[in-house]
Amino acid sequence: MLESGQPSLHALPDGEAELAVVLRLTWEDVAAIGQEASRLAARAQRSVTLDEAVSHRLRSRPPAASHAKPPQASAAALPALAPNGHAPAEQARQAIDKINGRSGPESG
């Protein structure tokens, strides 16, 4: 977290985003994350950090609730998603830069 209380959010070159957070967990949850890291490390045959294990777990799970899914977009609504002609990854980077108070492509 930043001192202002806003999370640290960064656009990554591969089109994903990195969000740094601080979590308060029970020891049981920490142990479960450690077990997940151990399973992932065995599959990857290398050491794995706890944050890597959590990221992998979040990516490999199906969405938990139907309300988290975006509404179905009709073909007529699709052009509204990219009115400026930029790719979705570029739009995401611009949004993240705006949230972080930065502007322009040189801030990445």
DAHUZI-V357549 format. One line per field, one symbol per residue. phi: phi as a letter, one per 20 degrees, with the letter a starting at -180 (. if undefined). burial: I if it has 16 or more other C-alpha atoms within 10 Angstrom, else O. Layout:
phi = ???
burial = ???
This chain:
phi = .effnefeccfdgenecdcecdddcffffffffffffffffffelbfcefffffgffffeefgfcffeffffeeffegfffcfemefgfffffffffffemdbnffee
burial = OOOOOOOOIIIOOOOOOOOOOOOOOOOOOOOOIIOIIIOIOOOOOOOIOIOOIIOOOOOOOOOOOOOOOOOOOOOOOOOOOOOOOOOOIOIIIIOIIOOOOOOOOOOO
